[in-house]
Amino acid sequence: MPHASLRRRLPVVAIALALVGGPVGVAAIERGKPRARPPQPFRIGIVAPARSDAALDRLEPYRRRVGEVLGVEARVERLPDERALVAALVAGRIDQAGLSGAGYATARRSCGCVEPLVVPRAADGSAGFHAVVVVRTGSPITAPRDLDGRRLAVAGERAIVGRRLATALLTRDAGSAVTPRLETVEGPRAALAALIAGRVEAAMVWSTLEGDVTEGYGRGTLHYAVAAGEANMADLRVIWTSPVLPHGPQVVQSRLDEARRRALGEMLIDLADVDPAAYEAIEPVHGGGFLRIGASAYAPYLDLIEPPPAPAATTGAVPAGAVSSETDRPPSSTRAAADR
């Protein structure tokens, strides 16, 4: 039998050993365990000068909102132009960005790694526009097939929507045998002016085709010309329209988990009502709020962009000529200007 004094000392020794050896033992065990990685920040890409603090200040309400909704740090990454923005998405260096329709199509064709979440609506509720060919009232041109050999005013080579996409869609509907004589002008407003002045026989413009016809519809080249007293709809006739070409979307990386994509999409849908400052920060042009949209809505853009060579998906390269500085939104947007 142990001595009584020894029995009394054993609990004290055990406690002392626990106090001295316990933390060391726990630390040794913890060192053997893999440490959990901190959550990756959510990276929002924007087009802005690299040293422009004003761009960061403008986006701060949106950055803060995203961080609160997703429960992670949100960062803003500045890129010099849309080509660089697309390349950053393709390379996985950013998680979200607002793109033009052509920019989204380029990223999608390059890597298949992005998806559109929402599209902004203009104040009139429209979420897109149409490419439109107009002629003077009384013209013998009554259908796209009649444009063969006729002078058609279109925007310059850098205009992806106003020229490349619009003429591709027109050729699809008119037939490849129909070849108008393209007369290059500064943009849709100049094209319409050339038509009214009689220098061409048709003009490629854009319109929502919604609203009062006598006012040139609600938004677009015709509307602006009528409002400025430069045109009268009684003197013009529409002979062809493209499918709806949606405004540029807010896109995210497809690899983001479904819960995050859903949370971000729901936040964007409610953003204009719940947090107007954050909405204005991320969408300063179209004030009508966001609508959900899918990839199929951008089929006209996707069909225009040729699939790139295989290395593009791994290097972050962007097909040459796929994205230009001439973009596809109405005036005063930095991402697109369909009426230039």
Residue pairs with C-beta under 8 A, 6 or more apart in sequence:
2 10
39 71
39 72
39 73
40 72
41 72
41 73
41 74
41 75
42 66
42 67
42 70
42 72
42 73
42 74
42 75
42 95
42 96
42 260
43 74
43 75
43 76
43 77
43 93
43 94
43 95
43 96
44 59
44 62
44 63
44 66
44 74
44 75
44 76
44 77
44 94
44 95
44 96
44 97
45 76
45 77
45 79
45 85
45 88
45 89
45 93
45 94
45 96
45 97
46 55
46 59
46 76
46 77
46 78
46 79
46 85
46 97
46 98
47 78
47 79
47 80
47 81
47 82
47 84
47 85
47 334
47 335
48 55
48 56
48 78
48 79
49 55
49 78
49 80
50 78
50 80
52 78
55 76
55 78
56 76
56 78
58 281
58 284
59 76
59 281
59 282
60 281
61 275
61 277
61 278
61 280
61 281
62 278
62 279
62 281
62 282
63 74
63 75
63 76
64 74
64 278
65 267
65 271
65 275
65 278
66 74
66 96
66 264
66 267
67 73
67 74
69 263
69 264
69 267
70 260
70 263
70 264
77 88
77 93
77 94
79 85
79 88
79 94
81 325
82 99
82 100
82 103
82 323
82 325
82 327
82 335
83 318
83 323
85 94
85 97
85 99
85 103
86 99
86 103
86 106
86 107
86 110
86 318
86 323
87 316
87 317
87 318
88 94
88 97
88 316
89 97
89 107
89 111
89 113
89 114
89 251
89 253
90 107
90 110
90 111
90 113
90 312
90 313
90 316
90 317
90 318
91 315
91 316
92 113
92 253
92 255
92 316
93 316
94 253
95 252
95 253
95 256
96 250
96 251
96 252
96 253
96 264
97 250
97 251
98 248
98 249
98 250
98 251
98 282
98 283
98 335
99 107
99 248
99 249
99 251
99 335
100 160
100 248
100 323
100 327
100 328
100 329
100 335
100 336
101 161
101 245
101 246
101 247
101 248
101 249
101 298
101 301
101 328
101 336
102 160
102 161
102 165
102 301
102 304
102 305
102 322
102 323
102 324
102 327
102 328
103 248
103 323
103 327
103 335
104 114
104 116
104 248
104 249
104 251
104 298
104 301
105 298
105 301
105 302
105 304
105 305
105 322
106 305
106 318
106 319
106 322
106 323
107 113
107 114
107 251
108 114
108 295
108 298
108 302
108 305
109 302
109 305
109 306
109 307
109 308
109 319
109 322
110 308
110 312
110 313
110 317
110 318
110 319
111 312
111 313
112 254
112 313
113 253
113 254
113 255
113 313
114 251
114 252
114 253
114 254
115 251
115 252
115 254
115 261
115 294
115 295
116 249
116 250
116 251
116 293
116 294
116 295
116 297
116 298
117 249
117 250
117 251
117 252
117 261
117 264
117 265
117 268
117 292
117 293
118 249
118 250
118 265
118 268
118 269
118 290
118 291
118 292
118 293
119 127
119 128
119 246
119 247
119 248
119 249
119 250
119 290
119 291
119 293
119 297
120 127
120 247
120 250
120 283
120 285
120 286
120 288
120 289
120 290
120 291
121 127
121 247
121 286
121 288
121 289
121 290
121 291
122 208
122 219
122 247
122 286
122 287
122 288
122 330
123 286
123 287
123 288
124 208
124 210
124 211
124 218
124 219
124 288
125 210
125 288
126 208
126 210
126 218
126 219
126 288
127 246
127 247
127 288
127 291
127 293
128 208
128 244
128 245
128 246
128 247
129 206
129 207
129 208
129 219
129 220
129 244
129 245
129 247
129 330
129 338
130 206
130 207
130 208
130 209
130 241
130 242
130 243
130 244
130 245
131 161
131 162
131 165
131 166
131 169
131 170
131 204
131 205
131 206
131 241
131 242
131 245
132 204
132 205
132 206
132 207
132 209
132 220
132 221
132 222
132 238
132 240
132 241
132 242
133 144
133 147
133 152
133 170
133 202
133 203
133 204
133 205
133 238
133 239
133 240
133 241
134 192
134 195
134 202
134 203
134 205
134 222
134 236
134 237
134 238
134 239
135 141
135 195
135 201
135 202
135 203
135 236
135 237
135 239
136 195
136 196
136 198
136 201
136 235
136 236
136 237
137 234
137 235
137 236
137 237
139 201
139 202
139 237
140 146
141 147
141 150
141 201
141 202
141 239
142 239
143 239
143 240
144 170
144 173
144 174
144 178
144 239
144 240
145 174
145 175
145 178
146 239
147 170
147 174
147 178
147 180
147 202
148 174
148 177
148 178
148 179
148 180
149 179
149 180
149 181
150 180
150 181
150 201
150 202
151 180
151 181
151 183
151 199
151 200
151 201
151 202
152 180
152 181
152 182
152 183
152 200
152 201
152 202
152 203
152 204
153 183
153 184
153 185
153 190
153 191
153 192
153 194
153 195
153 199
153 200
153 202
153 203
153 204
154 162
154 163
154 166
154 167
154 182
154 183
154 184
154 185
154 191
154 204
155 162
155 163
155 184
155 185
155 186
155 187
155 188
155 191
155 204
155 326
155 340
156 163
156 184
156 185
156 186
156 187
156 326
157 163
157 164
157 184
158 324
158 325
158 326
159 187
159 324
159 326
159 340
160 304
160 323
160 324
160 326
160 327
160 328
161 206
161 245
161 327
161 328
161 336
161 338
162 187
162 188
162 204
162 206
162 326
162 328
162 338
162 339
162 340
163 204
164 304
165 242
165 245
165 300
165 301
165 304
165 328
166 204
166 242
167 182
167 204
168 303
168 304
169 242
169 243
169 300
170 204
170 240
170 242
171 178
173 240
174 240
180 202
183 194
183 199
183 200
185 191
185 194
186 340
187 339
187 340
188 203
188 204
188 205
188 206
188 221
188 338
188 339
188 340
189 205
189 221
189 224
189 225
189 339
191 200
191 203
191 204
191 205
191 221
192 203
192 205
192 221
192 222
192 225
192 230
192 231
193 225
193 230
194 200
194 203
195 201
195 202
195 203
195 236
196 230
196 231
196 235
202 239
205 220
205 221
205 222
205 339
206 220
206 221
206 330
206 338
206 339
207 216
207 217
207 219
207 220
207 221
207 222
207 223
208 217
208 218
208 219
208 220
209 217
209 220
209 241
210 217
210 218
210 219
211 217
211 218
211 219
211 223
212 218
213 233
214 226
214 233
214 234
215 223
215 226
215 227
215 233
216 222
216 223
216 224
216 225
216 226
216 227
216 231
216 233
217 223
219 330
220 330
220 339
221 339
222 231
222 233
222 236
224 339
225 231
226 232
226 233
242 300
243 300
244 297
245 300
245 301
245 328
246 293
246 297
246 298
247 286
247 329
247 336
248 327
248 328
248 329
248 335
248 336
249 293
249 298
250 268
250 282
250 290
252 261
252 264
256 264
265 292
268 290
269 289
269 290
269 291
269 292
271 278
271 279
271 282
271 289
271 290
272 279
272 287
272 288
272 289
272 290
273 289
279 289
280 287
283 290
285 329
285 330
285 332
285 333
285 335
295 302
305 319
305 322
306 319
308 317
308 318
308 319
308 322
311 317
312 318
312 319
326 337
326 340
327 333
327 335
327 336
327 337
327 338
328 336
328 337
328 338
329 335
329 336
329 337
329 338
330 336
330 337
330 338
330 339
331 337
331 339
331 340
